[in-house]
């Protein structure tokens, strides 16, 4: 998975890049999808509007989100939350939920039947 962080109208600090990398890897590392690239574009407009755009490129689709707030860290938090929700929804949609038994159903042994005095007659 390749993570690309870009900025418009300012330069990205190393601390901000490290924070974004940590959050993305925490969200996307346990998910069983083939993610090729993740692009995060940070933008500051008129010194009071911070915009974060995140684009996750999967094998057969693209997931996008865009958040605008007054604080950059708040925008990053909500954008990462939205990406996590959208990726989980996509994964849930791609899973087959019907007609198959799960491993949980197979691994449970059948309940033991106790013999009573009536069974011997």
LOSE-250904 format. One record per atom (N, C-alpha, C, O): residue number from 1; atom name; x, y, z. Coordinates in Angstrom, 2 decimals. Layout:
> num, atome, x, y, z
> NUM, CA, X, Y, Z
...
// end
This chain:
> num, atome, x, y, z
> 1, N, 0.85, -1.16, 0.00
> 1, CA, 0.00, 0.00, 0.00
> 1, C, 0.90, 1.23, 0.00
> 1, O, 1.79, 1.38, 0.84
> 2, N, 0.65, 2.09, -0.95
> 2, CA, 1.43, 3.31, -1.08
> 2, C, 0.59, 4.48, -0.56
> 2, O, -0.55, 4.66, -0.96
> 3, N, 1.17, 5.27, 0.34
> 3, CA, 0.48, 6.42, 0.91
> 3, C, 1.12, 7.68, 0.37
> 3, O, 2.32, 7.90, 0.54
> 4, N, 0.32, 8.52, -0.29
> 4, CA, 0.81, 9.77, -0.87
> 4, C, 0.12, 10.91, -0.12
> 4, O, -1.10, 10.99, -0.08
> 5, N, 0.93, 11.80, 0.45
> 5, CA, 0.40, 12.95, 1.18
> 5, C, 0.87, 14.20, 0.46
> 5, O, 2.07, 14.42, 0.28
> 6, N, -0.10, 15.03, 0.05
> 6, CA, 0.23, 16.26, -0.66
> 6, C, -0.49, 17.42, 0.01
> 6, O, -1.45, 17.23, 0.75
> 7, N, 0.01, 18.63, -0.26
> 7, CA, -0.60, 19.82, 0.34
> 7, C, -0.72, 20.91, -0.70
> 7, O, 0.10, 21.03, -1.61
> 8, N, -1.77, 21.70, -0.54
> 8, CA, -1.97, 22.87, -1.39
> 8, C, -1.86, 24.11, -0.50
> 8, O, -2.45, 24.16, 0.58
> 9, N, -1.12, 25.08, -0.95
> 9, CA, -0.98, 26.38, -0.31
> 9, C, -0.20, 26.36, 1.00
> 9, O, -0.20, 27.35, 1.72
> 10, N, 0.46, 25.27, 1.33
> 10, CA, 1.35, 25.21, 2.48
> 10, C, 2.21, 23.96, 2.36
> 10, O, 1.96, 23.12, 1.49
> 11, N, 3.20, 23.84, 3.21
> 11, CA, 4.05, 22.64, 3.21
> 11, C, 3.67, 21.76, 4.39
> 11, O, 3.33, 22.24, 5.47
> 12, N, 3.73, 20.48, 4.17
> 12, CA, 3.35, 19.51, 5.20
> 12, C, 4.56, 19.23, 6.08
> 12, O, 5.66, 18.98, 5.59
> 13, N, 4.35, 19.29, 7.38
> 13, CA, 5.43, 18.99, 8.32
> 13, C, 5.58, 17.48, 8.46
> 13, O, 4.68, 16.71, 8.13
> 14, N, 6.73, 17.07, 8.96
> 14, CA, 6.99, 15.64, 9.16
> 14, C, 6.06, 15.05, 10.23
> 14, O, 5.65, 13.90, 10.12
> 15, N, 5.75, 15.84, 11.25
> 15, CA, 4.85, 15.36, 12.30
> 15, C, 3.45, 15.10, 11.75
> 15, O, 2.81, 14.12, 12.13
> 16, N, 2.98, 15.97, 10.86
> 16, CA, 1.66, 15.78, 10.26
> 16, C, 1.65, 14.56, 9.35
> 16, O, 0.67, 13.80, 9.34
> 17, N, 2.73, 14.36, 8.58
> 17, CA, 2.83, 13.16, 7.74
> 17, C, 2.85, 11.89, 8.58
> 17, O, 2.18, 10.91, 8.24
> 18, N, 3.60, 11.90, 9.67
> 18, CA, 3.68, 10.72, 10.53
> 18, C, 2.32, 10.43, 11.16
> 18, O, 1.93, 9.26, 11.27
> 19, N, 1.60, 11.46, 11.57
> 19, CA, 0.28, 11.28, 12.16
> 19, C, -0.69, 10.66, 11.16
> 19, O, -1.42, 9.73, 11.51
> 20, N, -0.70, 11.14, 9.95
> 20, CA, -1.58, 10.60, 8.91
> 20, C, -1.20, 9.17, 8.57
> 20, O, -2.08, 8.32, 8.41
> 21, N, 0.10, 8.88, 8.44
> 21, CA, 0.54, 7.51, 8.15
> 21, C, 0.12, 6.53, 9.24
> 21, O, -0.34, 5.43, 8.95
> 22, N, 0.26, 6.93, 10.51
> 22, CA, -0.13, 6.06, 11.62
> 22, C, -1.63, 5.77, 11.59
> 22, O, -2.05, 4.62, 11.76
> 23, N, -2.43, 6.80, 11.36
> 23, CA, -3.88, 6.61, 11.35
> 23, C, -4.32, 5.73, 10.19
> 23, O, -5.18, 4.86, 10.35
> 24, N, -3.74, 5.96, 9.02
> 24, CA, -4.14, 5.15, 7.85
> 24, C, -3.73, 3.70, 8.01
> 24, O, -4.51, 2.80, 7.69
> 25, N, -2.54, 3.45, 8.50
> 25, CA, -2.12, 2.06, 8.67
> 25, C, -2.95, 1.38, 9.75
> 25, O, -3.24, 0.19, 9.64
> 26, N, -3.33, 2.11, 10.80
> 26, CA, -4.17, 1.52, 11.85
> 26, C, -5.55, 1.16, 11.30
> 26, O, -6.12, 0.14, 11.69
> 27, N, -6.08, 1.98, 10.41
> 27, CA, -7.41, 1.72, 9.85
> 27, C, -7.37, 0.64, 8.79
> 27, O, -8.24, -0.23, 8.77
> 28, N, -6.38, 0.67, 7.91
> 28, CA, -6.41, -0.15, 6.70
> 28, C, -5.56, -1.41, 6.74
> 28, O, -5.64, -2.21, 5.81
> 29, N, -4.75, -1.63, 7.78
> 29, CA, -3.86, -2.79, 7.75
> 29, C, -4.59, -4.11, 8.01
> 29, O, -4.16, -5.15, 7.52
> 30, N, -5.66, -4.10, 8.77
> 30, CA, -6.37, -5.34, 9.11
> 30, C, -7.47, -5.68, 8.13
> 30, O, -8.16, -6.68, 8.31
> 31, N, -7.65, -4.87, 7.13
> 31, CA, -8.74, -5.09, 6.18
> 31, C, -8.22, -5.94, 5.03
> 31, O, -7.13, -5.71, 4.51
> 32, N, -9.03, -6.94, 4.64
> 32, CA, -8.62, -7.91, 3.62
> 32, C, -8.94, -7.43, 2.21
> 32, O, -9.55, -8.17, 1.44
> 33, N, -8.56, -6.23, 1.87
> 33, CA, -8.77, -5.70, 0.52
> 33, C, -7.43, -5.42, -0.13
> 33, O, -6.43, -5.20, 0.55
> 34, N, -7.42, -5.44, -1.44
> 34, CA, -6.19, -5.12, -2.16
> 34, C, -6.17, -3.62, -2.43
> 34, O, -6.70, -3.14, -3.43
> 35, N, -5.54, -2.89, -1.51
> 35, CA, -5.44, -1.44, -1.61
> 35, C, -4.12, -1.11, -2.30
> 35, O, -3.05, -1.49, -1.82
> 36, N, -4.21, -0.40, -3.42
> 36, CA, -2.99, -0.06, -4.13
> 36, C, -2.41, 1.26, -3.65
> 36, O, -1.24, 1.32, -3.29
> 37, N, -3.20, 2.33, -3.64
> 37, CA, -2.70, 3.62, -3.19
> 37, C, -3.73, 4.34, -2.33
> 37, O, -4.94, 4.13, -2.46
> 38, N, -3.22, 5.18, -1.47
> 38, CA, -4.06, 6.07, -0.67
> 38, C, -3.48, 7.47, -0.86
> 38, O, -2.31, 7.71, -0.58
> 39, N, -4.31, 8.38, -1.35
> 39, CA, -3.88, 9.77, -1.55
> 39, C, -4.61, 10.65, -0.54
> 39, O, -5.83, 10.59, -0.42
> 40, N, -3.85, 11.47, 0.16
> 40, CA, -4.42, 12.43, 1.11
> 40, C, -3.95, 13.81, 0.67
> 40, O, -2.75, 14.07, 0.58
> 41, N, -4.91, 14.70, 0.39
> 41, CA, -4.60, 16.05, -0.06
> 41, C, -5.10, 17.02, 1.00
> 41, O, -6.29, 17.06, 1.31
> 42, N, -4.18, 17.80, 1.53
> 42, CA, -4.49, 18.78, 2.56
> 42, C, -4.51, 20.17, 1.91
> 42, O, -3.66, 20.47, 1.07
> 43, N, -5.47, 21.00, 2.30
> 43, CA, -5.61, 22.32, 1.69
> 43, C, -6.03, 23.33, 2.75
> 43, O, -6.87, 23.03, 3.60
> 44, N, -5.44, 24.52, 2.69
> 44, CA, -5.85, 25.62, 3.57
> 44, C, -6.27, 26.78, 2.67
> 44, O, -5.52, 27.21, 1.80
> 45, N, -7.49, 27.27, 2.91
> 45, CA, -8.03, 28.38, 2.13
> 45, C, -8.39, 29.53, 3.07
> 45, O, -9.06, 29.31, 4.07
> 46, N, -7.97, 30.70, 2.76
> 46, CA, -8.36, 31.92, 3.47
> 46, C, -8.08, 31.87, 4.96
> 46, O, -8.78, 32.52, 5.73
> 47, N, -7.10, 31.13, 5.38
> 47, CA, -6.62, 30.99, 6.76
> 47, C, -7.68, 30.50, 7.76
> 47, O, -7.41, 30.46, 8.96
> 48, N, -8.87, 30.14, 7.31
> 48, CA, -9.84, 29.62, 8.27
> 48, C, -10.60, 28.40, 7.77
> 48, O, -11.48, 27.89, 8.46
> 49, N, -10.28, 27.92, 6.57
> 49, CA, -10.93, 26.71, 6.06
> 49, C, -9.87, 25.68, 5.72
> 49, O, -9.03, 25.89, 4.85
> 50, N, -9.92, 24.58, 6.42
> 50, CA, -8.98, 23.48, 6.17
> 50, C, -9.75, 22.33, 5.54
> 50, O, -10.78, 21.90, 6.06
> 51, N, -9.26, 21.85, 4.42
> 51, CA, -9.92, 20.77, 3.69
> 51, C, -8.99, 19.58, 3.60
> 51, O, -7.80, 19.72, 3.31
> 52, N, -9.54, 18.40, 3.86
> 52, CA, -8.80, 17.15, 3.71
> 52, C, -9.57, 16.27, 2.74
> 52, O, -10.74, 15.96, 2.97
> 53, N, -8.91, 15.87, 1.67
> 53, CA, -9.48, 14.93, 0.70
> 53, C, -8.69, 13.64, 0.80
> 53, O, -7.45, 13.67, 0.80
> 54, N, -9.37, 12.52, 0.89
> 54, CA, -8.72, 11.21, 0.95
> 54, C, -9.32, 10.32, -0.13
> 54, O, -10.54, 10.21, -0.26
> 55, N, -8.44, 9.68, -0.91
> 55, CA, -8.86, 8.79, -1.98
> 55, C, -8.15, 7.45, -1.79
> 55, O, -6.92, 7.39, -1.80
> 56, N, -8.93, 6.40, -1.63
> 56, CA, -8.39, 5.04, -1.47
> 56, C, -8.68, 4.29, -2.75
> 56, O, -9.84, 4.11, -3.12
> 57, N, -7.63, 3.84, -3.44
> 57, CA, -7.78, 3.09, -4.69
> 57, C, -7.71, 1.60, -4.39
> 57, O, -6.67, 1.09, -3.96
> 58, N, -8.81, 0.92, -4.63
> 58, CA, -8.90, -0.52, -4.44
> 58, C, -8.73, -1.23, -5.78
> 58, O, -8.48, -0.59, -6.80
> 59, N, -8.88, -2.54, -5.76
> 59, CA, -8.70, -3.32, -6.98
> 59, C, -9.72, -2.95, -8.05
> 59, O, -9.35, -2.77, -9.21
> 60, N, -10.99, -2.84, -7.69
> 60, CA, -12.02, -2.57, -8.68
> 60, C, -12.82, -1.31, -8.41
> 60, O, -13.81, -1.06, -9.11
> 61, N, -12.44, -0.51, -7.44
> 61, CA, -13.21, 0.69, -7.15
> 61, C, -12.34, 1.73, -6.45
> 61, O, -11.18, 1.49, -6.12
> 62, N, -12.94, 2.90, -6.24
> 62, CA, -12.27, 4.01, -5.58
> 62, C, -13.19, 4.53, -4.50
> 62, O, -14.39, 4.72, -4.73
> 63, N, -12.65, 4.77, -3.32
> 63, CA, -13.41, 5.33, -2.21
> 63, C, -12.85, 6.72, -1.92
> 63, O, -11.65, 6.89, -1.75
> 64, N, -13.74, 7.71, -1.88
> 64, CA, -13.32, 9.10, -1.69
> 64, C, -14.07, 9.73, -0.53
> 64, O, -15.21, 9.36, -0.23
> 65, N, -13.42, 10.69, 0.11
> 65, CA, -14.07, 11.51, 1.12
> 65, C, -13.45, 12.89, 1.12
> 65, O, -12.28, 13.07, 0.76
> 66, N, -14.24, 13.87, 1.54
> 66, CA, -13.77, 15.25, 1.60
> 66, C, -14.39, 15.90, 2.83
> 66, O, -15.60, 15.85, 3.02
> 67, N, -13.55, 16.52, 3.66
> 67, CA, -14.00, 17.14, 4.90
> 67, C, -13.43, 18.55, 4.96
> 67, O, -12.25, 18.76, 4.68
> 68, N, -14.26, 19.52, 5.35
> 68, CA, -13.83, 20.90, 5.51
> 68, C, -14.22, 21.38, 6.90
> 68, O, -15.39, 21.35, 7.27
> 69, N, -13.23, 21.84, 7.67
> 69, CA, -13.46, 22.40, 9.00
> 69, C, -12.53, 23.59, 9.20
> 69, O, -11.82, 24.00, 8.28
> 70, N, -12.54, 24.14, 10.40
> 70, CA, -11.66, 25.27, 10.72
> 70, C, -10.31, 24.82, 11.26
> 70, O, -9.36, 25.60, 11.26
> 71, N, -10.21, 23.58, 11.71
> 71, CA, -8.97, 23.06, 12.29
> 71, C, -8.46, 21.89, 11.45
> 71, O, -9.24, 21.01, 11.08
> 72, N, -7.17, 21.89, 11.14
> 72, CA, -6.60, 20.84, 10.28
> 72, C, -6.66, 19.47, 10.95
> 72, O, -7.02, 18.49, 10.31
> 73, N, -6.31, 19.39, 12.23
> 73, CA, -6.31, 18.10, 12.91
> 73, C, -7.73, 17.55, 13.05
> 73, O, -7.93, 16.33, 12.97
> 74, N, -8.70, 18.41, 13.26
> 74, CA, -10.09, 17.97, 13.32
> 74, C, -10.55, 17.44, 11.95
> 74, O, -11.27, 16.44, 11.88
> 75, N, -10.12, 18.11, 10.88
> 75, CA, -10.45, 17.65, 9.53
> 75, C, -9.81, 16.30, 9.24
> 75, O, -10.43, 15.43, 8.62
> 76, N, -8.58, 16.11, 9.68
> 76, CA, -7.89, 14.83, 9.47
> 76, C, -8.60, 13.72, 10.25
> 76, O, -8.81, 12.63, 9.72
> 77, N, -8.97, 14.00, 11.50
> 77, CA, -9.68, 13.00, 12.32
> 77, C, -10.98, 12.56, 11.66
> 77, O, -11.25, 11.36, 11.54
> 78, N, -11.79, 13.52, 11.24
> 78, CA, -13.08, 13.14, 10.66
> 78, C, -12.92, 12.48, 9.29
> 78, O, -13.71, 11.61, 8.93
> 79, N, -11.92, 12.88, 8.52
> 79, CA, -11.68, 12.23, 7.22
> 79, C, -11.24, 10.79, 7.41
> 79, O, -11.67, 9.91, 6.66
> 80, N, -10.37, 10.52, 8.38
> 80, CA, -9.93, 9.15, 8.63
> 80, C, -11.09, 8.30, 9.16
> 80, O, -11.20, 7.12, 8.80
> 81, N, -11.94, 8.88, 9.98
> 81, CA, -13.12, 8.15, 10.46
> 81, C, -14.03, 7.79, 9.29
> 81, O, -14.52, 6.66, 9.21
> 82, N, -14.26, 8.75, 8.39
> 82, CA, -15.13, 8.50, 7.24
> 82, C, -14.54, 7.44, 6.32
> 82, O, -15.28, 6.59, 5.82
> 83, N, -13.24, 7.49, 6.09
> 83, CA, -12.60, 6.47, 5.24
> 83, C, -12.75, 5.10, 5.87
> 83, O, -13.05, 4.12, 5.18
> 84, N, -12.54, 5.00, 7.18
> 84, CA, -12.70, 3.72, 7.86
> 84, C, -14.11, 3.17, 7.72
> 84, O, -14.29, 1.98, 7.48
> 85, N, -15.12, 4.03, 7.87
> 85, CA, -16.51, 3.60, 7.74
> 85, C, -16.81, 3.16, 6.32
> 85, O, -17.44, 2.12, 6.11
> 86, N, -16.36, 3.93, 5.33
> 86, CA, -16.65, 3.59, 3.94
> 86, C, -15.96, 2.31, 3.51
> 86, O, -16.53, 1.52, 2.75
> 87, N, -14.73, 2.08, 3.98
> 87, CA, -14.02, 0.85, 3.62
> 87, C, -14.69, -0.35, 4.27
> 87, O, -14.82, -1.40, 3.63
> 88, N, -15.13, -0.22, 5.52
> 88, CA, -15.83, -1.33, 6.17
> 88, C, -17.16, -1.62, 5.48
> 88, O, -17.54, -2.79, 5.35
> 89, N, -17.88, -0.59, 5.04
> 89, CA, -19.13, -0.81, 4.31
> 89, C, -18.86, -1.51, 2.98
> 89, O, -19.61, -2.41, 2.59
> 90, N, -17.80, -1.11, 2.30
> 90, CA, -17.45, -1.74, 1.03
> 90, C, -17.09, -3.21, 1.26
> 90, O, -17.52, -4.07, 0.49
> 91, N, -16.33, -3.49, 2.29
> 91, CA, -15.95, -4.86, 2.59
> 91, C, -17.16, -5.70, 2.96
> 91, O, -17.26, -6.85, 2.54
> 92, N, -18.08, -5.14, 3.73
> 92, CA, -19.29, -5.85, 4.10
> 92, C, -20.16, -6.12, 2.88
> 92, O, -20.82, -7.16, 2.80
> 93, N, -20.18, -5.20, 1.96
> 93, CA, -20.98, -5.38, 0.74
> 93, C, -20.39, -6.48, -0.15
> 93, O, -21.13, -7.21, -0.80
> 94, N, -19.08, -6.60, -0.18
> 94, CA, -18.42, -7.58, -1.04
> 94, C, -18.43, -8.99, -0.47
> 94, O, -18.25, -9.96, -1.22
> 95, N, -18.64, -9.13, 0.84
> 95, CA, -18.68, -10.45, 1.44
> 95, C, -20.00, -11.13, 1.07
> 95, O, -21.03, -10.48, 0.91
> 96, N, -19.95, -12.45, 0.95
> 96, CA, -21.16, -13.20, 0.68
> 96, C, -21.75, -13.62, 2.02
> 96, O, -21.11, -14.32, 2.80
> 97, N, -22.98, -13.18, 2.25
> 97, CA, -23.61, -13.43, 3.54
> 97, C, -24.66, -14.53, 3.49
> 97, O, -25.22, -14.88, 4.53
> 98, N, -24.94, -15.08, 2.34
> 98, CA, -26.04, -16.04, 2.25
> 98, C, -25.54, -17.37, 1.70
> 98, O, -24.64, -17.42, 0.87
> 99, N, -26.14, -18.43, 2.18
> 99, CA, -25.88, -19.75, 1.63
> 99, C, -24.63, -20.44, 2.09
> 99, O, -24.37, -21.56, 1.64
> 100, N, -23.85, -19.86, 2.93
> 100, CA, -22.62, -20.49, 3.38
> 100, C, -22.62, -20.59, 4.89
> 100, O, -23.13, -19.70, 5.58
> 101, N, -22.05, -21.68, 5.41
> 101, CA, -21.92, -21.80, 6.84
> 101, C, -20.62, -21.14, 7.26
> 101, O, -19.61, -21.23, 6.56
> 102, N, -20.64, -20.49, 8.37
> 102, CA, -19.44, -19.83, 8.84
> 102, C, -18.60, -20.81, 9.65
> 102, O, -19.09, -21.88, 10.03
> 103, N, -17.36, -20.47, 9.90
> 103, CA, -16.48, -21.33, 10.68
> 103, C, -16.96, -21.43, 12.12
> 103, O, -16.72, -22.43, 12.79
> 104, N, -17.64, -20.40, 12.60
> 104, CA, -18.15, -20.42, 13.96
> 104, C, -19.21, -21.52, 14.11
> 104, O, -19.26, -22.19, 15.14
> 105, N, -20.05, -21.70, 13.08
> 105, CA, -21.08, -22.73, 13.14
> 105, C, -20.49, -24.13, 13.07
> 105, O, -21.01, -25.06, 13.69
> 106, N, -19.41, -24.29, 12.34
> 106, CA, -18.81, -25.62, 12.16
> 106, C, -18.04, -26.04, 13.40
> 106, O, -18.07, -27.22, 13.77
> 107, N, -17.35, -25.11, 14.06
> 107, CA, -16.47, -25.48, 15.16
> 107, C, -17.21, -25.78, 16.46
> 107, O, -16.59, -26.30, 17.39
> 108, N, -18.48, -25.47, 16.57
> 108, CA, -19.23, -25.72, 17.80
> 108, C, -19.68, -27.18, 17.80
> 108, O, -20.40, -27.60, 16.89
> 109, N, -19.29, -27.95, 18.81
> 109, CA, -19.73, -29.35, 18.84
> 109, C, -21.20, -29.44, 19.21
> 109, O, -21.73, -28.54, 19.86
> 110, N, -21.88, -30.52, 18.79
> 110, CA, -23.30, -30.67, 19.13
> 110, C, -23.43, -30.91, 20.63
> 110, O, -22.53, -31.45, 21.26
> 111, N, -24.56, -30.50, 21.20
> 111, CA, -24.73, -30.69, 22.64
> 111, C, -24.82, -32.18, 22.98
> 111, O, -25.38, -32.97, 22.22
> 112, N, -24.26, -32.54, 24.12
> 112, CA, -24.26, -33.94, 24.56
> 112, C, -25.65, -34.31, 25.07
> 112, O, -26.30, -33.53, 25.77
> 113, N, -26.09, -35.51, 24.70
> 113, CA, -27.41, -35.99, 25.13
> 113, C, -27.20, -36.88, 26.35
> 113, O, -26.44, -37.85, 26.31
> 114, N, -27.87, -36.53, 27.42
> 114, CA, -27.74, -37.31, 28.65
> 114, C, -28.73, -38.47, 28.63
> 114, O, -29.89, -38.30, 28.25
> 115, N, -28.28, -39.65, 29.05
> 115, CA, -29.16, -40.80, 29.13
> 115, C, -29.94, -40.76, 30.42
> 115, O, -29.41, -40.40, 31.47
> 116, N, -31.17, -41.12, 30.33
> 116, CA, -32.01, -41.19, 31.52
> 116, C, -32.42, -42.63, 31.77
> 116, O, -32.10, -43.51, 30.97
> 117, N, -33.11, -42.88, 32.84
> 117, CA, -33.56, -44.23, 33.19
> 117, C, -34.62, -44.72, 32.19
> 117, O, -34.80, -45.93, 32.05
> 118, N, -35.30, -43.83, 31.52
> 118, CA, -36.34, -44.21, 30.56
> 118, C, -35.75, -44.73, 29.25
> 118, O, -36.41, -45.48, 28.53
> 119, N, -34.51, -44.32, 28.93
> 119, CA, -33.90, -44.76, 27.67
> 119, C, -33.54, -46.25, 27.69
> 119, O, -33.46, -46.86, 26.62
> 120, N, -33.31, -46.84, 28.85
> 120, CA, -32.91, -48.24, 28.91
> 120, C, -34.08, -49.20, 28.80
> 120, O, -33.84, -50.40, 28.61
> 121, N, -35.29, -48.77, 28.91
> 121, CA, -36.46, -49.65, 28.85
> 121, C, -36.87, -49.93, 27.45
> 121, O, -37.84, -50.65, 27.22
// end
